[in-house]
């Protein structure tokens, strides 16, 4: 009996040593019991070129009088005059907006009492034609109290072009998917989309032109002209390019 018990103990120990030992984190063990599906990612990109077709011109209207009430009244009269002239030039009234005025007392050399009051107001005008810009320039030439602060250029169909480049990027991905399926004999099923990166910027040609204009304006002695153009990679008064970069995850399976 003693020998039988010893033989059974040795046999059980041998079986235990021969059994495979599974180690790892719970995530590793789940991977062994439930293998993950094969997932591949296909990247796609697209671009579309457009031209800026809208400008936002900012005018600064400054009036100065001995009395604050006179300065406010003068500023209001001048802005009303500008509004009428701009509408006569074909600019819609809804595209002409005035900010709230701010007054600042101008002090003399002696004493604490202001020698005059200055009222400053900003008018923004949205235009889409060059002749309208010419009309605004004429008004600034005719009124010394008015100057152009800056102009921002925009492309009015930004949403449409964002949608267009996104659609083209997806078509690029689907084209690659079809090529992979034919070449590898597999079936790719979309399971997710990542990296929805859509943006726009000035083209290299537009940036080159703008740099020439901005540099010339800075050299010029006219302060208004030097502020007229806003430089930047995402803005251009000329050509802009929309770009989209997308990634789609696909589940890989054998062809049925």
MIZA-374044 format. One record per residue (C-alpha): residue number from 1; residue in one letter; x negated, y negated, z. Coordinates in steps of 0.25 Angstrom, whole numbers. Layout:
! MIZA-374044
<rec num="NUM" residuo="a" X="X" Y="Y" Z="Z"/>
...
***
This chain:
! MIZA-374044
<rec num="1" residuo="x" X="0" Y="0" Z="0"/>
<rec num="2" residuo="x" X="-11" Y="-9" Z="3"/>
<rec num="3" residuo="x" X="-18" Y="-7" Z="-10"/>
<rec num="4" residuo="x" X="-5" Y="-9" Z="-17"/>
<rec num="5" residuo="x" X="-3" Y="-23" Z="-11"/>
<rec num="6" residuo="x" X="-17" Y="-27" Z="-14"/>
<rec num="7" residuo="x" X="-15" Y="-22" Z="-29"/>
<rec num="8" residuo="x" X="-2" Y="-30" Z="-30"/>
<rec num="9" residuo="x" X="-8" Y="-43" Z="-24"/>
<rec num="10" residuo="x" X="-20" Y="-42" Z="-34"/>
<rec num="11" residuo="x" X="-10" Y="-40" Z="-46"/>
<rec num="12" residuo="x" X="-2" Y="-52" Z="-42"/>
<rec num="13" residuo="x" X="-14" Y="-61" Z="-40"/>
<rec num="14" residuo="x" X="-19" Y="-57" Z="-54"/>
<rec num="15" residuo="x" X="-5" Y="-61" Z="-60"/>
<rec num="16" residuo="x" X="-5" Y="-74" Z="-53"/>
<rec num="17" residuo="x" X="-19" Y="-78" Z="-59"/>
<rec num="18" residuo="x" X="-15" Y="-73" Z="-73"/>
<rec num="19" residuo="x" X="-2" Y="-83" Z="-73"/>
<rec num="20" residuo="x" X="-4" Y="-96" Z="-80"/>
<rec num="21" residuo="x" X="-5" Y="-108" Z="-71"/>
<rec num="22" residuo="x" X="3" Y="-121" Z="-75"/>
<rec num="23" residuo="x" X="-2" Y="-134" Z="-70"/>
<rec num="24" residuo="x" X="1" Y="-148" Z="-73"/>
<rec num="25" residuo="x" X="10" Y="-160" Z="-70"/>
<rec num="26" residuo="x" X="25" Y="-158" Z="-71"/>
<rec num="27" residuo="x" X="24" Y="-165" Z="-85"/>
<rec num="28" residuo="x" X="14" Y="-155" Z="-90"/>
<rec num="29" residuo="x" X="23" Y="-144" Z="-85"/>
<rec num="30" residuo="x" X="35" Y="-149" Z="-92"/>
<rec num="31" residuo="x" X="27" Y="-150" Z="-104"/>
<rec num="32" residuo="x" X="24" Y="-135" Z="-103"/>
<rec num="33" residuo="x" X="38" Y="-131" Z="-101"/>
<rec num="34" residuo="x" X="44" Y="-141" Z="-110"/>
<rec num="35" residuo="x" X="34" Y="-145" Z="-121"/>
<rec num="36" residuo="x" X="36" Y="-159" Z="-127"/>
<rec num="37" residuo="x" X="40" Y="-161" Z="-141"/>
<rec num="38" residuo="x" X="30" Y="-166" Z="-151"/>
<rec num="39" residuo="x" X="32" Y="-181" Z="-153"/>
<rec num="40" residuo="x" X="25" Y="-189" Z="-164"/>
<rec num="41" residuo="x" X="26" Y="-204" Z="-166"/>
<rec num="42" residuo="x" X="26" Y="-211" Z="-179"/>
<rec num="43" residuo="x" X="22" Y="-226" Z="-180"/>
<rec num="44" residuo="x" X="28" Y="-235" Z="-191"/>
<rec num="45" residuo="x" X="26" Y="-250" Z="-195"/>
<rec num="46" residuo="x" X="32" Y="-260" Z="-204"/>
<rec num="47" residuo="x" X="31" Y="-275" Z="-208"/>
<rec num="48" residuo="x" X="39" Y="-286" Z="-215"/>
<rec num="49" residuo="x" X="35" Y="-299" Z="-219"/>
<rec num="50" residuo="x" X="44" Y="-312" Z="-218"/>
<rec num="51" residuo="x" X="43" Y="-327" Z="-218"/>
<rec num="52" residuo="x" X="46" Y="-337" Z="-207"/>
<rec num="53" residuo="x" X="59" Y="-344" Z="-211"/>
<rec num="54" residuo="x" X="62" Y="-352" Z="-199"/>
<rec num="55" residuo="x" X="55" Y="-363" Z="-191"/>
<rec num="56" residuo="x" X="58" Y="-369" Z="-178"/>
<rec num="57" residuo="x" X="53" Y="-384" Z="-177"/>
<rec num="58" residuo="x" X="52" Y="-390" Z="-164"/>
<rec num="59" residuo="x" X="53" Y="-406" Z="-163"/>
<rec num="60" residuo="x" X="49" Y="-414" Z="-151"/>
<rec num="61" residuo="x" X="58" Y="-427" Z="-150"/>
<rec num="62" residuo="x" X="52" Y="-437" Z="-140"/>
<rec num="63" residuo="x" X="58" Y="-450" Z="-136"/>
<rec num="64" residuo="x" X="53" Y="-460" Z="-126"/>
<rec num="65" residuo="x" X="60" Y="-472" Z="-120"/>
<rec num="66" residuo="x" X="59" Y="-481" Z="-107"/>
<rec num="67" residuo="x" X="72" Y="-475" Z="-102"/>
<rec num="68" residuo="x" X="74" Y="-460" Z="-101"/>
<rec num="69" residuo="x" X="89" Y="-461" Z="-106"/>
<rec num="70" residuo="x" X="84" Y="-469" Z="-118"/>
<rec num="71" residuo="x" X="73" Y="-458" Z="-121"/>
<rec num="72" residuo="x" X="84" Y="-447" Z="-120"/>
<rec num="73" residuo="x" X="93" Y="-455" Z="-129"/>
<rec num="74" residuo="x" X="82" Y="-457" Z="-139"/>
<rec num="75" residuo="x" X="79" Y="-443" Z="-139"/>
<rec num="76" residuo="x" X="93" Y="-438" Z="-141"/>
<rec num="77" residuo="x" X="95" Y="-448" Z="-153"/>
<rec num="78" residuo="x" X="83" Y="-443" Z="-160"/>
<rec num="79" residuo="x" X="86" Y="-429" Z="-158"/>
<rec num="80" residuo="x" X="100" Y="-431" Z="-164"/>
<rec num="81" residuo="x" X="94" Y="-439" Z="-176"/>
<rec num="82" residuo="x" X="85" Y="-427" Z="-178"/>
<rec num="83" residuo="x" X="96" Y="-417" Z="-177"/>
<rec num="84" residuo="x" X="104" Y="-425" Z="-187"/>
<rec num="85" residuo="x" X="92" Y="-426" Z="-197"/>
<rec num="86" residuo="x" X="89" Y="-411" Z="-196"/>
<rec num="87" residuo="x" X="103" Y="-407" Z="-199"/>
<rec num="88" residuo="x" X="104" Y="-416" Z="-211"/>
<rec num="89" residuo="x" X="91" Y="-409" Z="-215"/>
<rec num="90" residuo="x" X="99" Y="-396" Z="-216"/>
<rec num="91" residuo="x" X="95" Y="-390" Z="-202"/>
<rec num="92" residuo="x" X="107" Y="-384" Z="-194"/>
<rec num="93" residuo="x" X="110" Y="-390" Z="-181"/>
<rec num="94" residuo="x" X="109" Y="-377" Z="-174"/>
<rec num="95" residuo="x" X="95" Y="-376" Z="-178"/>
<rec num="96" residuo="x" X="91" Y="-389" Z="-171"/>
<rec num="97" residuo="x" X="90" Y="-388" Z="-156"/>
<rec num="98" residuo="x" X="85" Y="-398" Z="-145"/>
<rec num="99" residuo="x" X="79" Y="-395" Z="-132"/>
<rec num="100" residuo="x" X="82" Y="-402" Z="-119"/>
<rec num="101" residuo="x" X="74" Y="-415" Z="-118"/>
<rec num="102" residuo="x" X="64" Y="-418" Z="-107"/>
<rec num="103" residuo="x" X="60" Y="-432" Z="-103"/>
<rec num="104" residuo="x" X="47" Y="-436" Z="-97"/>
<rec num="105" residuo="x" X="44" Y="-450" Z="-91"/>
<rec num="106" residuo="x" X="32" Y="-457" Z="-97"/>
<rec num="107" residuo="x" X="24" Y="-465" Z="-86"/>
<rec num="108" residuo="x" X="16" Y="-478" Z="-88"/>
<rec num="109" residuo="x" X="3" Y="-481" Z="-83"/>
<rec num="110" residuo="x" X="8" Y="-487" Z="-70"/>
<rec num="111" residuo="x" X="19" Y="-483" Z="-61"/>
<rec num="112" residuo="x" X="28" Y="-470" Z="-59"/>
<rec num="113" residuo="x" X="39" Y="-475" Z="-67"/>
<rec num="114" residuo="x" X="40" Y="-469" Z="-81"/>
<rec num="115" residuo="x" X="38" Y="-479" Z="-92"/>
<rec num="116" residuo="x" X="46" Y="-471" Z="-102"/>
<rec num="117" residuo="x" X="54" Y="-458" Z="-104"/>
<rec num="118" residuo="x" X="51" Y="-448" Z="-115"/>
<rec num="119" residuo="x" X="61" Y="-437" Z="-119"/>
<rec num="120" residuo="x" X="56" Y="-425" Z="-127"/>
<rec num="121" residuo="x" X="66" Y="-415" Z="-134"/>
<rec num="122" residuo="x" X="63" Y="-404" Z="-143"/>
<rec num="123" residuo="x" X="71" Y="-400" Z="-155"/>
<rec num="124" residuo="x" X="69" Y="-387" Z="-162"/>
<rec num="125" residuo="x" X="74" Y="-385" Z="-177"/>
<rec num="126" residuo="x" X="75" Y="-372" Z="-184"/>
<rec num="127" residuo="x" X="73" Y="-373" Z="-199"/>
<rec num="128" residuo="x" X="71" Y="-363" Z="-211"/>
<rec num="129" residuo="x" X="68" Y="-373" Z="-222"/>
<rec num="130" residuo="x" X="56" Y="-381" Z="-225"/>
<rec num="131" residuo="x" X="64" Y="-393" Z="-229"/>
<rec num="132" residuo="x" X="70" Y="-393" Z="-215"/>
<rec num="133" residuo="x" X="56" Y="-393" Z="-209"/>
<rec num="134" residuo="x" X="53" Y="-405" Z="-218"/>
<rec num="135" residuo="x" X="65" Y="-413" Z="-212"/>
<rec num="136" residuo="x" X="60" Y="-410" Z="-198"/>
<rec num="137" residuo="x" X="46" Y="-416" Z="-202"/>
<rec num="138" residuo="x" X="53" Y="-428" Z="-208"/>
<rec num="139" residuo="x" X="60" Y="-431" Z="-194"/>
<rec num="140" residuo="x" X="47" Y="-430" Z="-186"/>
<rec num="141" residuo="x" X="41" Y="-439" Z="-196"/>
<rec num="142" residuo="x" X="52" Y="-449" Z="-195"/>
<rec num="143" residuo="x" X="53" Y="-449" Z="-179"/>
<rec num="144" residuo="x" X="41" Y="-451" Z="-171"/>
<rec num="145" residuo="x" X="48" Y="-445" Z="-159"/>
<rec num="146" residuo="x" X="49" Y="-432" Z="-166"/>
<rec num="147" residuo="x" X="38" Y="-422" Z="-168"/>
<rec num="148" residuo="x" X="37" Y="-407" Z="-172"/>
<rec num="149" residuo="x" X="32" Y="-399" Z="-160"/>
<rec num="150" residuo="x" X="31" Y="-385" Z="-167"/>
<rec num="151" residuo="x" X="37" Y="-376" Z="-177"/>
<rec num="152" residuo="x" X="40" Y="-361" Z="-175"/>
<rec num="153" residuo="x" X="42" Y="-352" Z="-187"/>
<rec num="154" residuo="x" X="51" Y="-340" Z="-187"/>
<rec num="155" residuo="x" X="57" Y="-329" Z="-196"/>
<rec num="156" residuo="x" X="72" Y="-329" Z="-194"/>
<rec num="157" residuo="x" X="74" Y="-314" Z="-198"/>
<rec num="158" residuo="x" X="65" Y="-308" Z="-187"/>
<rec num="159" residuo="x" X="75" Y="-298" Z="-183"/>
<rec num="160" residuo="x" X="78" Y="-293" Z="-197"/>
<rec num="161" residuo="x" X="63" Y="-291" Z="-200"/>
<rec num="162" residuo="x" X="60" Y="-284" Z="-186"/>
<rec num="163" residuo="x" X="71" Y="-274" Z="-190"/>
<rec num="164" residuo="x" X="66" Y="-273" Z="-204"/>
<rec num="165" residuo="x" X="51" Y="-269" Z="-200"/>
<rec num="166" residuo="x" X="57" Y="-260" Z="-189"/>
<rec num="167" residuo="x" X="65" Y="-252" Z="-199"/>
<rec num="168" residuo="x" X="53" Y="-252" Z="-209"/>
<rec num="169" residuo="x" X="44" Y="-246" Z="-197"/>
<rec num="170" residuo="x" X="54" Y="-235" Z="-195"/>
<rec num="171" residuo="x" X="54" Y="-232" Z="-209"/>
<rec num="172" residuo="x" X="39" Y="-231" Z="-209"/>
<rec num="173" residuo="x" X="40" Y="-221" Z="-197"/>
<rec num="174" residuo="x" X="51" Y="-213" Z="-204"/>
<rec num="175" residuo="x" X="43" Y="-212" Z="-217"/>
<rec num="176" residuo="x" X="31" Y="-206" Z="-209"/>
<rec num="177" residuo="x" X="40" Y="-197" Z="-202"/>
<rec num="178" residuo="x" X="45" Y="-191" Z="-215"/>
<rec num="179" residuo="x" X="30" Y="-189" Z="-220"/>
<rec num="180" residuo="x" X="26" Y="-182" Z="-207"/>
<rec num="181" residuo="x" X="38" Y="-173" Z="-208"/>
<rec num="182" residuo="x" X="35" Y="-169" Z="-222"/>
<rec num="183" residuo="x" X="20" Y="-167" Z="-220"/>
<rec num="184" residuo="x" X="20" Y="-160" Z="-207"/>
<rec num="185" residuo="x" X="33" Y="-152" Z="-208"/>
<rec num="186" residuo="x" X="39" Y="-157" Z="-195"/>
<rec num="187" residuo="x" X="52" Y="-165" Z="-191"/>
<rec num="188" residuo="x" X="51" Y="-178" Z="-184"/>
<rec num="189" residuo="x" X="62" Y="-183" Z="-175"/>
<rec num="190" residuo="x" X="62" Y="-197" Z="-170"/>
<rec num="191" residuo="x" X="63" Y="-197" Z="-154"/>
<rec num="192" residuo="x" X="59" Y="-212" Z="-151"/>
<rec num="193" residuo="x" X="54" Y="-225" Z="-156"/>
<rec num="194" residuo="x" X="43" Y="-233" Z="-150"/>
<rec num="195" residuo="x" X="35" Y="-246" Z="-152"/>
<rec num="196" residuo="x" X="45" Y="-255" Z="-158"/>
<rec num="197" residuo="x" X="35" Y="-266" Z="-161"/>
<rec num="198" residuo="x" X="41" Y="-276" Z="-171"/>
<rec num="199" residuo="x" X="34" Y="-290" Z="-172"/>
<rec num="200" residuo="x" X="31" Y="-301" Z="-182"/>
<rec num="201" residuo="x" X="19" Y="-310" Z="-185"/>
<rec num="202" residuo="x" X="14" Y="-320" Z="-195"/>
<rec num="203" residuo="x" X="7" Y="-313" Z="-207"/>
<rec num="204" residuo="x" X="-8" Y="-315" Z="-209"/>
<rec num="205" residuo="x" X="-5" Y="-324" Z="-221"/>
<rec num="206" residuo="x" X="5" Y="-332" Z="-213"/>
<rec num="207" residuo="x" X="-5" Y="-333" Z="-201"/>
<rec num="208" residuo="x" X="-16" Y="-338" Z="-211"/>
<rec num="209" residuo="x" X="-7" Y="-349" Z="-217"/>
<rec num="210" residuo="x" X="-3" Y="-353" Z="-203"/>
<rec num="211" residuo="x" X="-17" Y="-354" Z="-197"/>
<rec num="212" residuo="x" X="-20" Y="-363" Z="-209"/>
<rec num="213" residuo="x" X="-8" Y="-372" Z="-205"/>
<rec num="214" residuo="x" X="-10" Y="-372" Z="-190"/>
<rec num="215" residuo="x" X="-25" Y="-375" Z="-192"/>
<rec num="216" residuo="x" X="-22" Y="-387" Z="-201"/>
<rec num="217" residuo="x" X="-12" Y="-392" Z="-192"/>
<rec num="218" residuo="x" X="-21" Y="-392" Z="-180"/>
<rec num="219" residuo="x" X="-31" Y="-400" Z="-187"/>
<rec num="220" residuo="x" X="-21" Y="-410" Z="-192"/>
<rec num="221" residuo="x" X="-19" Y="-422" Z="-183"/>
<rec num="222" residuo="x" X="-4" Y="-421" Z="-183"/>
<rec num="223" residuo="x" X="0" Y="-415" Z="-169"/>
<rec num="224" residuo="x" X="14" Y="-411" Z="-175"/>
<rec num="225" residuo="x" X="8" Y="-403" Z="-186"/>
<rec num="226" residuo="x" X="-1" Y="-396" Z="-177"/>
<rec num="227" residuo="x" X="11" Y="-391" Z="-169"/>
<rec num="228" residuo="x" X="19" Y="-387" Z="-181"/>
<rec num="229" residuo="x" X="15" Y="-373" Z="-183"/>
<rec num="230" residuo="x" X="14" Y="-362" Z="-173"/>
<rec num="231" residuo="x" X="4" Y="-352" Z="-175"/>
<rec num="232" residuo="x" X="5" Y="-338" Z="-171"/>
<rec num="233" residuo="x" X="5" Y="-323" Z="-176"/>
<rec num="234" residuo="x" X="20" Y="-321" Z="-173"/>
<rec num="235" residuo="x" X="24" Y="-334" Z="-180"/>
<rec num="236" residuo="x" X="22" Y="-340" Z="-194"/>
<rec num="237" residuo="x" X="28" Y="-350" Z="-203"/>
<rec num="238" residuo="x" X="25" Y="-341" Z="-215"/>
<rec num="239" residuo="x" X="25" Y="-326" Z="-216"/>
<rec num="240" residuo="x" X="28" Y="-316" Z="-204"/>
<rec num="241" residuo="x" X="27" Y="-301" Z="-204"/>
<rec num="242" residuo="x" X="36" Y="-292" Z="-196"/>
<rec num="243" residuo="x" X="29" Y="-279" Z="-190"/>
<rec num="244" residuo="x" X="35" Y="-266" Z="-184"/>
<rec num="245" residuo="x" X="28" Y="-255" Z="-177"/>
<rec num="246" residuo="x" X="37" Y="-243" Z="-173"/>
<rec num="247" residuo="x" X="34" Y="-229" Z="-168"/>
<rec num="248" residuo="x" X="44" Y="-217" Z="-168"/>
<rec num="249" residuo="x" X="42" Y="-204" Z="-160"/>
<rec num="250" residuo="x" X="46" Y="-191" Z="-167"/>
<rec num="251" residuo="x" X="48" Y="-177" Z="-162"/>
<rec num="252" residuo="x" X="41" Y="-167" Z="-171"/>
<rec num="253" residuo="x" X="48" Y="-154" Z="-174"/>
<rec num="254" residuo="x" X="46" Y="-143" Z="-185"/>
<rec num="255" residuo="x" X="54" Y="-145" Z="-198"/>
<rec num="256" residuo="x" X="67" Y="-137" Z="-197"/>
***
